[in-house]
Every structure is written in structure tokens, then in C-alpha cells.
Amino acid sequence: MSHLFPTYAKWEIEPESAKGSYLIGTDGKKYLDFTSGIGVCGLGHCNEEVKKAVEEQLNKFWHVSNLFPVALQEKAAELIVKGSGMDCVFFSNSGAEANEAAIKLARKATGKSKIITFLSSFHGRTFATMSATGQDKIKHGYGPMLETFEYVPFNDIYALEQQLTDDTAAVMLEVVQGEGGIHVAAKEFLQKVEVLCKEKGALLIIDEIQTGIGRTGTPFAFQQFDLNPDIISIAKGLANGIPVGAIAAKGNLKEFFGAGSHGTTFGGNPLAMAAASKTMEIVFNEAFLQAVNEKSSYLIHSLQEKLKSNQYVKDIRGLGLMIGIEVELEVANVLSELRKTGFIALPAGTNVIRLLPSLTTTKEEIDLAVEIIGKLLNSYTKMTV
């Protein structure tokens, strides 16, 4: 009998070890992992350089609290600032905590409380971030949500114009809705959102939890749309599997997070900072990001070719190595069948197969993934009457 709360519908695979793009189960079976820990292990499982950086810090000290200056925090913050074009950083432990910090900062800096988010968005499972999320399914059973959040359809600028007023503290969005189905925002829409925010004195918060740290082919996804956000939230791929989150903000917001205004016991932990610094040093390299974009193009094109005549496949979309295959099938069943073949992928909603391979995945691994996916999906045939 398990002593864990049954909050997760766990798969049948129990990991024994993992390296690069592969996971080994306790049954000895080898799996090609195109989940990378839900977009976390961007450099692959057990990356040697990150491991070495953590081990070096492990032999110095593990934790001292934020009452002390920690040089590795400054180093990691500088890398985020250089990679994002922002000015100041606050470290947390997770993406939900990062979004909590972004919400708090926006409300305090503007003196306003209304925040607009989008339908099908996902921002976390704390009470504020659950309230910010535009999906009712994660809110069932918890009673009334925070009343200061309003929701509009994604990519619908007219709907936003109707809701965005002088009383709005911020607009919070994902450039690519991950949990919501791998939907990429239109550039014109995003740029208009920024203009409207400036007109109404609202802050623009971009949730880069899943899209950041090279996942979409640039350090952060917003950079591909010529945007200038006020706050971005970061987590998942930031430390390649060591728990960490962060927000980065413009310098004019720094005064609103003064001493005692916000805090965390474990945020900015030295072990996490060692992992984050090494991860960013690798990922924010121009040649590395160019390779991510080349792999993205190759993967999408290969999927399109393999599945072009498949009667169940409705769309293949995404940005960088964040790709969704929309199918007219119960995706949970498809993913279960894929796992039986030794391939692991994720859902995004009920009918999208989500692929989040490591950023270091190889052409050979991509070819194998496409072959496995194509073989399974092309084996299905619609019933004829």
C-alpha cells in the first residue's frame, strides 16, 4: 500500500536510472524519453557538466539561508539578466512560486489588483496561480477562486480590449500554451497586447516556465516576437532537474521588492544556483541554440512527412523543441501504447501528443521517435460503415 496521496495518475514505468535521452526502468527496459521531465532536463538526464558543478558546491556548503550574500546567486542572476534583457531577479523553488512572485510584484507596483489571463492557460497550482489559470478542471472542489482574475480567449485581441481597463494591474500570458495544447500566440496579437498594456498602465507578465531556457530556440520565447515584457517567470529547464524558479523584471520594479516584502527559505539554494549557472552557460550559447532550431525544423518536417496521409492527425505545431501533434484519438490510450514500444511522450489536453525532448537530442533519436510515433498512428484505421 502506498502512503502517498493519489494526486498523480502514475505510469507503469518505475525509473531505475537515466542518461541523456534515455530512461531505464526497474524492469531493465530502455525508453526513449521525449518528456525530459516535463521540459526540465533540457541538457538530458544526468548531464555531466551540471553534475560536476553541483558536486563542487555540495563539497562546500548546501544551505545557509538568504540572510547571507551568496556569490552563485549573483552569477545565476547575471546570466538570466544577460539572456533575457531584464534587470533584476528573485529566486524561488518552482514555477508556481515564480508566478506567485510575479503576481505579488505586479499588484504591489501598480497598486491595482485585477489581472487578466487567458482561457486554456496554465500558471500553477497554488491558490493564486490556480486562480490565474484559465482551465476549470484544476479548480474543481476548492471553492471560490480569487476574484481579481479575469479570463479572455487566447489570440483574441478584441476580447482583451473589452476587459483591459485602467484598473488592470497586469496581463499574464504564455507565448506558447503548453498544458493548454501547444498553441502558439500570433505575433501581431502579442505585440498588440503590449501596446494595450502600456496604454492602460498595466504590466505585461510573460510566463516562460515551460518555454524558457532554450526550449523554443532562443533563451526565452518572448524574444522571437519582439516583445518587451515587464516581468517574466522562469523554472523547469533552469537547473536541468534541480528544483528552482525565478522571476526577472525591469529595473523600475526593483524598489517594490525591498527588504521584507517577499521571501523564501530555500529559494536561491546554492546547489540549485550551481546547477542553474552551468545550465545557462551551456544553453545560452549561440551555436547551441542554432542546433536547437535545426533539430526543431528537422523533427517537425519529419513528423509531417511521416504522418501526412494519416486520417487521425489534425495538426502538427509548436516552437523549437516544444511540439504538439493534435489527433482525433484518445491521447491517453495512444501514449500508453507508445510506452509499450519503449517511447515516452506527454499529453497536452485530451487530444494532443506533446513532445519535449532534451535540447541535446540527436538526429538519430529524432529519427527513432518519428518512426515509433508514425508506426503506431499509421496502424490505426477508421471504422467504415
Contacts in CASP RR format, 6 or more apart in sequence:
PFRMAT RR
TARGET T0000
AUTHOR 0000-0000-0000
METHOD contacts of the structure
MODEL  1
MSHLFPTYAKWEIEPESAKGSYLIGTDGKKYLDFTSGIGVCGLGHCNEEV
KKAVEEQLNKFWHVSNLFPVALQEKAAELIVKGSGMDCVFFSNSGAEANE
AAIKLARKATGKSKIITFLSSFHGRTFATMSATGQDKIKHGYGPMLETFE
YVPFNDIYALEQQLTDDTAAVMLEVVQGEGGIHVAAKEFLQKVEVLCKEK
GALLIIDEIQTGIGRTGTPFAFQQFDLNPDIISIAKGLANGIPVGAIAAK
GNLKEFFGAGSHGTTFGGNPLAMAAASKTMEIVFNEAFLQAVNEKSSYLI
HSLQEKLKSNQYVKDIRGLGLMIGIEVELEVANVLSELRKTGFIALPAGT
NVIRLLPSLTTTKEEIDLAVEIIGKLLNSYTKMTV
11 339 0 8 1.000
12 339 0 8 1.000
13 23 0 8 1.000
13 25 0 8 1.000
13 29 0 8 1.000
13 31 0 8 1.000
13 339 0 8 1.000
13 344 0 8 1.000
14 25 0 8 1.000
14 26 0 8 1.000
14 27 0 8 1.000
15 23 0 8 1.000
15 24 0 8 1.000
15 25 0 8 1.000
15 26 0 8 1.000
16 24 0 8 1.000
16 25 0 8 1.000
16 26 0 8 1.000
16 28 0 8 1.000
17 23 0 8 1.000
17 24 0 8 1.000
17 25 0 8 1.000
18 24 0 8 1.000
18 33 0 8 1.000
18 45 0 8 1.000
18 46 0 8 1.000
19 44 0 8 1.000
19 45 0 8 1.000
19 46 0 8 1.000
20 41 0 8 1.000
20 44 0 8 1.000
20 45 0 8 1.000
20 46 0 8 1.000
20 47 0 8 1.000
20 358 0 8 1.000
20 360 0 8 1.000
21 32 0 8 1.000
21 33 0 8 1.000
21 34 0 8 1.000
21 36 0 8 1.000
21 44 0 8 1.000
21 45 0 8 1.000
21 357 0 8 1.000
21 358 0 8 1.000
21 360 0 8 1.000
21 361 0 8 1.000
21 362 0 8 1.000
21 365 0 8 1.000
22 30 0 8 1.000
22 31 0 8 1.000
22 32 0 8 1.000
22 33 0 8 1.000
22 45 0 8 1.000
23 30 0 8 1.000
23 31 0 8 1.000
23 33 0 8 1.000
23 45 0 8 1.000
23 344 0 8 1.000
24 30 0 8 1.000
24 31 0 8 1.000
25 31 0 8 1.000
29 342 0 8 1.000
30 342 0 8 1.000
31 339 0 8 1.000
31 342 0 8 1.000
31 343 0 8 1.000
31 344 0 8 1.000
32 342 0 8 1.000
32 343 0 8 1.000
32 344 0 8 1.000
32 365 0 8 1.000
32 368 0 8 1.000
32 369 0 8 1.000
32 372 0 8 1.000
33 45 0 8 1.000
33 344 0 8 1.000
33 357 0 8 1.000
33 358 0 8 1.000
34 343 0 8 1.000
34 344 0 8 1.000
34 345 0 8 1.000
34 346 0 8 1.000
34 355 0 8 1.000
34 356 0 8 1.000
34 357 0 8 1.000
34 361 0 8 1.000
34 369 0 8 1.000
35 344 0 8 1.000
35 345 0 8 1.000
35 346 0 8 1.000
35 356 0 8 1.000
36 42 0 8 1.000
36 44 0 8 1.000
36 45 0 8 1.000
36 356 0 8 1.000
36 357 0 8 1.000
36 358 0 8 1.000
37 241 0 8 1.000
37 356 0 8 1.000
38 210 0 8 1.000
38 236 0 8 1.000
38 346 0 8 1.000
38 356 0 8 1.000
39 210 0 8 1.000
39 215 0 8 1.000
39 236 0 8 1.000
39 237 0 8 1.000
39 356 0 8 1.000
40 236 0 8 1.000
40 237 0 8 1.000
40 240 0 8 1.000
40 241 0 8 1.000
41 47 0 8 1.000
41 237 0 8 1.000
41 240 0 8 1.000
41 241 0 8 1.000
41 358 0 8 1.000
42 213 0 8 1.000
42 215 0 8 1.000
42 237 0 8 1.000
42 240 0 8 1.000
42 279 0 8 1.000
42 283 0 8 1.000
42 358 0 8 1.000
42 359 0 8 1.000
42 360 0 8 1.000
43 49 0 8 1.000
43 50 0 8 1.000
43 240 0 8 1.000
43 279 0 8 1.000
43 282 0 8 1.000
43 283 0 8 1.000
43 358 0 8 1.000
43 359 0 8 1.000
43 360 0 8 1.000
44 240 0 8 1.000
44 358 0 8 1.000
44 359 0 8 1.000
44 360 0 8 1.000
45 358 0 8 1.000
47 240 0 8 1.000
47 279 0 8 1.000
47 360 0 8 1.000
49 278 0 8 1.000
49 282 0 8 1.000
50 239 0 8 1.000
50 240 0 8 1.000
50 242 0 8 1.000
50 275 0 8 1.000
50 278 0 8 1.000
50 279 0 8 1.000
52 278 0 8 1.000
53 274 0 8 1.000
53 275 0 8 1.000
53 277 0 8 1.000
53 278 0 8 1.000
54 242 0 8 1.000
54 271 0 8 1.000
54 274 0 8 1.000
54 275 0 8 1.000
56 274 0 8 1.000
57 72 0 8 1.000
57 270 0 8 1.000
57 271 0 8 1.000
57 273 0 8 1.000
57 274 0 8 1.000
58 271 0 8 1.000
60 270 0 8 1.000
61 270 0 8 1.000
62 269 0 8 1.000
62 270 0 8 1.000
62 271 0 8 1.000
63 266 0 8 1.000
63 269 0 8 1.000
63 270 0 8 1.000
63 271 0 8 1.000
64 70 0 8 1.000
64 270 0 8 1.000
65 265 0 8 1.000
66 263 0 8 1.000
66 264 0 8 1.000
66 265 0 8 1.000
66 267 0 8 1.000
66 268 0 8 1.000
70 268 0 8 1.000
70 270 0 8 1.000
70 273 0 8 1.000
72 270 0 8 1.000
72 273 0 8 1.000
72 274 0 8 1.000
72 277 0 8 1.000
73 91 0 8 1.000
73 268 0 8 1.000
73 273 0 8 1.000
75 273 0 8 1.000
75 277 0 8 1.000
76 89 0 8 1.000
76 91 0 8 1.000
76 268 0 8 1.000
76 273 0 8 1.000
76 276 0 8 1.000
76 277 0 8 1.000
76 280 0 8 1.000
77 88 0 8 1.000
77 89 0 8 1.000
77 91 0 8 1.000
79 276 0 8 1.000
79 277 0 8 1.000
79 280 0 8 1.000
79 281 0 8 1.000
79 284 0 8 1.000
80 86 0 8 1.000
80 89 0 8 1.000
80 234 0 8 1.000
80 246 0 8 1.000
80 248 0 8 1.000
80 280 0 8 1.000
81 87 0 8 1.000
81 88 0 8 1.000
81 89 0 8 1.000
81 248 0 8 1.000
82 284 0 8 1.000
83 219 0 8 1.000
83 220 0 8 1.000
83 280 0 8 1.000
83 284 0 8 1.000
84 219 0 8 1.000
84 220 0 8 1.000
84 223 0 8 1.000
84 232 0 8 1.000
84 248 0 8 1.000
85 248 0 8 1.000
86 232 0 8 1.000
86 248 0 8 1.000
86 249 0 8 1.000
86 250 0 8 1.000
86 251 0 8 1.000
87 248 0 8 1.000
87 249 0 8 1.000
87 250 0 8 1.000
87 251 0 8 1.000
87 254 0 8 1.000
88 248 0 8 1.000
88 249 0 8 1.000
88 250 0 8 1.000
88 251 0 8 1.000
88 253 0 8 1.000
88 254 0 8 1.000
88 257 0 8 1.000
89 246 0 8 1.000
89 247 0 8 1.000
89 248 0 8 1.000
89 249 0 8 1.000
90 101 0 8 1.000
90 246 0 8 1.000
90 247 0 8 1.000
90 249 0 8 1.000
90 257 0 8 1.000
90 262 0 8 1.000
91 244 0 8 1.000
91 245 0 8 1.000
91 246 0 8 1.000
91 264 0 8 1.000
91 267 0 8 1.000
91 268 0 8 1.000
91 272 0 8 1.000
91 273 0 8 1.000
92 98 0 8 1.000
92 100 0 8 1.000
92 101 0 8 1.000
92 235 0 8 1.000
92 244 0 8 1.000
92 245 0 8 1.000
92 246 0 8 1.000
92 247 0 8 1.000
92 264 0 8 1.000
92 267 0 8 1.000
92 268 0 8 1.000
93 243 0 8 1.000
93 244 0 8 1.000
93 245 0 8 1.000
93 264 0 8 1.000
93 266 0 8 1.000
93 267 0 8 1.000
93 269 0 8 1.000
93 272 0 8 1.000
94 235 0 8 1.000
94 243 0 8 1.000
94 244 0 8 1.000
94 245 0 8 1.000
95 124 0 8 1.000
95 209 0 8 1.000
95 233 0 8 1.000
95 234 0 8 1.000
95 235 0 8 1.000
95 236 0 8 1.000
95 245 0 8 1.000
96 123 0 8 1.000
96 124 0 8 1.000
96 125 0 8 1.000
96 126 0 8 1.000
96 129 0 8 1.000
97 126 0 8 1.000
97 245 0 8 1.000
97 264 0 8 1.000
98 209 0 8 1.000
98 233 0 8 1.000
98 234 0 8 1.000
98 235 0 8 1.000
98 245 0 8 1.000
98 246 0 8 1.000
98 247 0 8 1.000
99 123 0 8 1.000
99 124 0 8 1.000
99 126 0 8 1.000
99 128 0 8 1.000
99 129 0 8 1.000
99 132 0 8 1.000
99 172 0 8 1.000
99 207 0 8 1.000
99 209 0 8 1.000
99 233 0 8 1.000
100 126 0 8 1.000
100 128 0 8 1.000
100 129 0 8 1.000
101 233 0 8 1.000
101 247 0 8 1.000
101 262 0 8 1.000
102 170 0 8 1.000
102 172 0 8 1.000
102 205 0 8 1.000
102 207 0 8 1.000
102 231 0 8 1.000
102 232 0 8 1.000
102 233 0 8 1.000
102 247 0 8 1.000
103 115 0 8 1.000
103 128 0 8 1.000
103 129 0 8 1.000
103 132 0 8 1.000
103 170 0 8 1.000
103 172 0 8 1.000
103 205 0 8 1.000
104 262 0 8 1.000
105 231 0 8 1.000
105 247 0 8 1.000
105 249 0 8 1.000
105 253 0 8 1.000
105 256 0 8 1.000
105 257 0 8 1.000
105 262 0 8 1.000
106 115 0 8 1.000
106 169 0 8 1.000
106 170 0 8 1.000
106 172 0 8 1.000
106 203 0 8 1.000
106 205 0 8 1.000
106 230 0 8 1.000
106 231 0 8 1.000
107 113 0 8 1.000
107 115 0 8 1.000
107 169 0 8 1.000
107 170 0 8 1.000
108 256 0 8 1.000
108 257 0 8 1.000
108 261 0 8 1.000
109 203 0 8 1.000
109 253 0 8 1.000
109 256 0 8 1.000
110 169 0 8 1.000
110 170 0 8 1.000
110 201 0 8 1.000
110 202 0 8 1.000
110 203 0 8 1.000
111 169 0 8 1.000
112 167 0 8 1.000
112 168 0 8 1.000
112 169 0 8 1.000
112 202 0 8 1.000
113 148 0 8 1.000
113 169 0 8 1.000
114 148 0 8 1.000
114 149 0 8 1.000
114 150 0 8 1.000
114 165 0 8 1.000
114 167 0 8 1.000
114 168 0 8 1.000
114 169 0 8 1.000
115 132 0 8 1.000
115 148 0 8 1.000
115 149 0 8 1.000
115 150 0 8 1.000
115 168 0 8 1.000
115 169 0 8 1.000
115 170 0 8 1.000
115 171 0 8 1.000
115 172 0 8 1.000
115 205 0 8 1.000
116 149 0 8 1.000
116 150 0 8 1.000
116 151 0 8 1.000
116 152 0 8 1.000
116 160 0 8 1.000
116 163 0 8 1.000
116 164 0 8 1.000
116 168 0 8 1.000
116 170 0 8 1.000
116 171 0 8 1.000
116 172 0 8 1.000
116 202 0 8 1.000
117 123 0 8 1.000
117 132 0 8 1.000
117 133 0 8 1.000
117 134 0 8 1.000
117 149 0 8 1.000
117 150 0 8 1.000
117 151 0 8 1.000
117 171 0 8 1.000
117 172 0 8 1.000
117 173 0 8 1.000
118 134 0 8 1.000
118 151 0 8 1.000
118 152 0 8 1.000
118 153 0 8 1.000
118 154 0 8 1.000
118 173 0 8 1.000
118 174 0 8 1.000
118 177 0 8 1.000
119 134 0 8 1.000
119 135 0 8 1.000
119 151 0 8 1.000
119 152 0 8 1.000
119 153 0 8 1.000
119 154 0 8 1.000
120 134 0 8 1.000
120 135 0 8 1.000
120 154 0 8 1.000
120 177 0 8 1.000
120 180 0 8 1.000
120 181 0 8 1.000
120 183 0 8 1.000
121 132 0 8 1.000
121 133 0 8 1.000
121 134 0 8 1.000
121 135 0 8 1.000
121 151 0 8 1.000
121 154 0 8 1.000
121 172 0 8 1.000
121 173 0 8 1.000
121 174 0 8 1.000
121 177 0 8 1.000
121 180 0 8 1.000
121 207 0 8 1.000
122 133 0 8 1.000
122 134 0 8 1.000
122 135 0 8 1.000
122 138 0 8 1.000
122 174 0 8 1.000
122 177 0 8 1.000
122 178 0 8 1.000
122 179 0 8 1.000
122 180 0 8 1.000
123 129 0 8 1.000
123 130 0 8 1.000
123 132 0 8 1.000
123 133 0 8 1.000
123 172 0 8 1.000
123 207 0 8 1.000
123 209 0 8 1.000
124 130 0 8 1.000
124 132 0 8 1.000
124 133 0 8 1.000
125 138 0 8 1.000
127 142 0 8 1.000
127 145 0 8 1.000
127 146 0 8 1.000
128 146 0 8 1.000
130 138 0 8 1.000
130 139 0 8 1.000
130 142 0 8 1.000
130 145 0 8 1.000
131 139 0 8 1.000
131 145 0 8 1.000
131 146 0 8 1.000
131 148 0 8 1.000
131 149 0 8 1.000
132 149 0 8 1.000
132 172 0 8 1.000
133 139 0 8 1.000
134 151 0 8 1.000
135 179 0 8 1.000
135 180 0 8 1.000
139 145 0 8 1.000
150 163 0 8 1.000
152 159 0 8 1.000
152 160 0 8 1.000
152 162 0 8 1.000
152 163 0 8 1.000
153 159 0 8 1.000
154 173 0 8 1.000
154 177 0 8 1.000
154 183 0 8 1.000
154 185 0 8 1.000
155 183 0 8 1.000
155 185 0 8 1.000
155 186 0 8 1.000
155 189 0 8 1.000
156 189 0 8 1.000
157 188 0 8 1.000
157 189 0 8 1.000
157 192 0 8 1.000
157 193 0 8 1.000
157 196 0 8 1.000
160 171 0 8 1.000
160 193 0 8 1.000
160 196 0 8 1.000
161 196 0 8 1.000
164 171 0 8 1.000
164 196 0 8 1.000
164 197 0 8 1.000
164 200 0 8 1.000
164 202 0 8 1.000
165 200 0 8 1.000
166 200 0 8 1.000
166 201 0 8 1.000
168 200 0 8 1.000
168 201 0 8 1.000
168 202 0 8 1.000
169 202 0 8 1.000
169 203 0 8 1.000
170 197 0 8 1.000
170 202 0 8 1.000
170 203 0 8 1.000
170 204 0 8 1.000
170 205 0 8 1.000
170 230 0 8 1.000
170 231 0 8 1.000
171 193 0 8 1.000
171 196 0 8 1.000
171 197 0 8 1.000
171 202 0 8 1.000
171 203 0 8 1.000
171 204 0 8 1.000
171 205 0 8 1.000
172 205 0 8 1.000
172 206 0 8 1.000
172 207 0 8 1.000
173 185 0 8 1.000
173 190 0 8 1.000
173 193 0 8 1.000
173 205 0 8 1.000
173 206 0 8 1.000
173 207 0 8 1.000
174 185 0 8 1.000
174 206 0 8 1.000
174 207 0 8 1.000
174 210 0 8 1.000
174 211 0 8 1.000
175 184 0 8 1.000
175 185 0 8 1.000
175 190 0 8 1.000
175 206 0 8 1.000
175 208 0 8 1.000
175 211 0 8 1.000
175 216 0 8 1.000
175 221 0 8 1.000
175 222 0 8 1.000
175 224 0 8 1.000
175 225 0 8 1.000
175 319 0 8 1.000
176 182 0 8 1.000
176 183 0 8 1.000
176 184 0 8 1.000
176 185 0 8 1.000
176 210 0 8 1.000
176 211 0 8 1.000
176 216 0 8 1.000
176 221 0 8 1.000
176 318 0 8 1.000
176 319 0 8 1.000
176 322 0 8 1.000
177 183 0 8 1.000
177 185 0 8 1.000
178 210 0 8 1.000
178 211 0 8 1.000
178 322 0 8 1.000
178 348 0 8 1.000
178 354 0 8 1.000
179 210 0 8 1.000
179 348 0 8 1.000
179 349 0 8 1.000
180 348 0 8 1.000
180 349 0 8 1.000
180 352 0 8 1.000
181 324 0 8 1.000
181 326 0 8 1.000
181 348 0 8 1.000
181 349 0 8 1.000
181 352 0 8 1.000
181 354 0 8 1.000
182 317 0 8 1.000
182 318 0 8 1.000
182 322 0 8 1.000
182 323 0 8 1.000
182 324 0 8 1.000
182 348 0 8 1.000
182 352 0 8 1.000
182 354 0 8 1.000
183 317 0 8 1.000
184 317 0 8 1.000
184 318 0 8 1.000
184 319 0 8 1.000
185 225 0 8 1.000
187 225 0 8 1.000
187 226 0 8 1.000
190 222 0 8 1.000
190 225 0 8 1.000
190 227 0 8 1.000
191 225 0 8 1.000
191 226 0 8 1.000
191 227 0 8 1.000
193 204 0 8 1.000
194 204 0 8 1.000
194 227 0 8 1.000
194 228 0 8 1.000
194 229 0 8 1.000
196 202 0 8 1.000
197 203 0 8 1.000
197 204 0 8 1.000
197 230 0 8 1.000
203 230 0 8 1.000
203 231 0 8 1.000
203 253 0 8 1.000
204 227 0 8 1.000
204 228 0 8 1.000
204 229 0 8 1.000
204 230 0 8 1.000
204 231 0 8 1.000
205 229 0 8 1.000
205 230 0 8 1.000
205 231 0 8 1.000
205 232 0 8 1.000
205 233 0 8 1.000
206 220 0 8 1.000
206 221 0 8 1.000
206 222 0 8 1.000
206 227 0 8 1.000
206 229 0 8 1.000
206 231 0 8 1.000
206 232 0 8 1.000
206 233 0 8 1.000
207 232 0 8 1.000
207 233 0 8 1.000
208 220 0 8 1.000
208 221 0 8 1.000
208 222 0 8 1.000
208 232 0 8 1.000
208 233 0 8 1.000
208 234 0 8 1.000
209 233 0 8 1.000
209 234 0 8 1.000
209 235 0 8 1.000
209 236 0 8 1.000
210 236 0 8 1.000
210 322 0 8 1.000
210 356 0 8 1.000
211 220 0 8 1.000
211 221 0 8 1.000
211 319 0 8 1.000
211 322 0 8 1.000
212 219 0 8 1.000
212 220 0 8 1.000
212 221 0 8 1.000
212 234 0 8 1.000
212 236 0 8 1.000
212 237 0 8 1.000
213 219 0 8 1.000
213 220 0 8 1.000
213 234 0 8 1.000
213 236 0 8 1.000
213 237 0 8 1.000
213 238 0 8 1.000
213 279 0 8 1.000
213 280 0 8 1.000
213 283 0 8 1.000
214 220 0 8 1.000
214 283 0 8 1.000
214 284 0 8 1.000
214 289 0 8 1.000
214 292 0 8 1.000
214 359 0 8 1.000
215 221 0 8 1.000
215 236 0 8 1.000
215 237 0 8 1.000
215 320 0 8 1.000
215 321 0 8 1.000
215 322 0 8 1.000
215 356 0 8 1.000
215 359 0 8 1.000
216 224 0 8 1.000
216 319 0 8 1.000
216 320 0 8 1.000
216 321 0 8 1.000
216 322 0 8 1.000
217 224 0 8 1.000
217 289 0 8 1.000
217 292 0 8 1.000
217 293 0 8 1.000
217 296 0 8 1.000
217 319 0 8 1.000
217 320 0 8 1.000
217 321 0 8 1.000
218 224 0 8 1.000
218 289 0 8 1.000
219 283 0 8 1.000
219 284 0 8 1.000
219 289 0 8 1.000
220 232 0 8 1.000
220 234 0 8 1.000
221 319 0 8 1.000
222 229 0 8 1.000
222 232 0 8 1.000
224 319 0 8 1.000
230 249 0 8 1.000
230 250 0 8 1.000
230 253 0 8 1.000
231 247 0 8 1.000
231 248 0 8 1.000
231 249 0 8 1.000
231 250 0 8 1.000
231 253 0 8 1.000
232 247 0 8 1.000
232 248 0 8 1.000
232 249 0 8 1.000
233 245 0 8 1.000
233 246 0 8 1.000
233 247 0 8 1.000
234 245 0 8 1.000
234 246 0 8 1.000
234 247 0 8 1.000
234 248 0 8 1.000
235 244 0 8 1.000
235 245 0 8 1.000
235 246 0 8 1.000
237 279 0 8 1.000
238 244 0 8 1.000
238 245 0 8 1.000
238 246 0 8 1.000
238 276 0 8 1.000
238 279 0 8 1.000
238 280 0 8 1.000
239 272 0 8 1.000
239 275 0 8 1.000
239 276 0 8 1.000
239 279 0 8 1.000
240 275 0 8 1.000
240 279 0 8 1.000
241 275 0 8 1.000
242 271 0 8 1.000
242 272 0 8 1.000
242 275 0 8 1.000
242 276 0 8 1.000
243 272 0 8 1.000
244 267 0 8 1.000
244 268 0 8 1.000
244 269 0 8 1.000
244 272 0 8 1.000
244 273 0 8 1.000
244 275 0 8 1.000
244 276 0 8 1.000
245 267 0 8 1.000
282 288 0 8 1.000
283 289 0 8 1.000
283 359 0 8 1.000
288 359 0 8 1.000
292 320 0 8 1.000
292 321 0 8 1.000
292 359 0 8 1.000
293 320 0 8 1.000
295 320 0 8 1.000
295 321 0 8 1.000
295 359 0 8 1.000
295 361 0 8 1.000
295 363 0 8 1.000
295 366 0 8 1.000
296 319 0 8 1.000
296 320 0 8 1.000
296 321 0 8 1.000
296 323 0 8 1.000
298 363 0 8 1.000
298 366 0 8 1.000
299 321 0 8 1.000
299 323 0 8 1.000
299 355 0 8 1.000
299 357 0 8 1.000
299 366 0 8 1.000
299 369 0 8 1.000
299 370 0 8 1.000
300 316 0 8 1.000
300 318 0 8 1.000
300 323 0 8 1.000
302 366 0 8 1.000
302 367 0 8 1.000
302 370 0 8 1.000
303 316 0 8 1.000
303 323 0 8 1.000
303 325 0 8 1.000
303 370 0 8 1.000
303 373 0 8 1.000
304 316 0 8 1.000
306 370 0 8 1.000
306 371 0 8 1.000
306 373 0 8 1.000
306 374 0 8 1.000
306 378 0 8 1.000
307 313 0 8 1.000
307 316 0 8 1.000
307 325 0 8 1.000
307 373 0 8 1.000
307 374 0 8 1.000
307 377 0 8 1.000
307 378 0 8 1.000
310 374 0 8 1.000
310 377 0 8 1.000
310 378 0 8 1.000
311 381 0 8 1.000
311 382 0 8 1.000
312 327 0 8 1.000
312 328 0 8 1.000
312 329 0 8 1.000
312 377 0 8 1.000
312 380 0 8 1.000
312 382 0 8 1.000
313 325 0 8 1.000
313 326 0 8 1.000
313 327 0 8 1.000
313 377 0 8 1.000
314 326 0 8 1.000
314 327 0 8 1.000
314 328 0 8 1.000
315 324 0 8 1.000
315 325 0 8 1.000
315 326 0 8 1.000
316 323 0 8 1.000
316 324 0 8 1.000
316 325 0 8 1.000
316 326 0 8 1.000
317 323 0 8 1.000
317 324 0 8 1.000
317 326 0 8 1.000
318 324 0 8 1.000
321 355 0 8 1.000
321 356 0 8 1.000
321 357 0 8 1.000
321 359 0 8 1.000
321 361 0 8 1.000
322 354 0 8 1.000
322 355 0 8 1.000
322 356 0 8 1.000
323 354 0 8 1.000
323 355 0 8 1.000
324 348 0 8 1.000
324 352 0 8 1.000
324 353 0 8 1.000
324 354 0 8 1.000
324 355 0 8 1.000
325 352 0 8 1.000
325 353 0 8 1.000
325 355 0 8 1.000
325 373 0 8 1.000
326 351 0 8 1.000
326 352 0 8 1.000
327 334 0 8 1.000
327 351 0 8 1.000
327 352 0 8 1.000
327 353 0 8 1.000
327 377 0 8 1.000
328 351 0 8 1.000
329 351 0 8 1.000
329 380 0 8 1.000
330 350 0 8 1.000
330 351 0 8 1.000
331 347 0 8 1.000
331 349 0 8 1.000
331 350 0 8 1.000
331 351 0 8 1.000
331 352 0 8 1.000
331 353 0 8 1.000
332 347 0 8 1.000
332 350 0 8 1.000
334 353 0 8 1.000
334 376 0 8 1.000
334 377 0 8 1.000
335 345 0 8 1.000
335 346 0 8 1.000
335 347 0 8 1.000
335 353 0 8 1.000
337 376 0 8 1.000
338 344 0 8 1.000
338 345 0 8 1.000
338 372 0 8 1.000
338 373 0 8 1.000
338 376 0 8 1.000
341 372 0 8 1.000
341 375 0 8 1.000
341 376 0 8 1.000
342 372 0 8 1.000
343 369 0 8 1.000
343 372 0 8 1.000
343 373 0 8 1.000
345 353 0 8 1.000
345 354 0 8 1.000
345 355 0 8 1.000
345 373 0 8 1.000
346 353 0 8 1.000
346 354 0 8 1.000
346 355 0 8 1.000
346 356 0 8 1.000
347 353 0 8 1.000
347 354 0 8 1.000
348 354 0 8 1.000
353 373 0 8 1.000
355 369 0 8 1.000
357 365 0 8 1.000
357 366 0 8 1.000
357 369 0 8 1.000
END
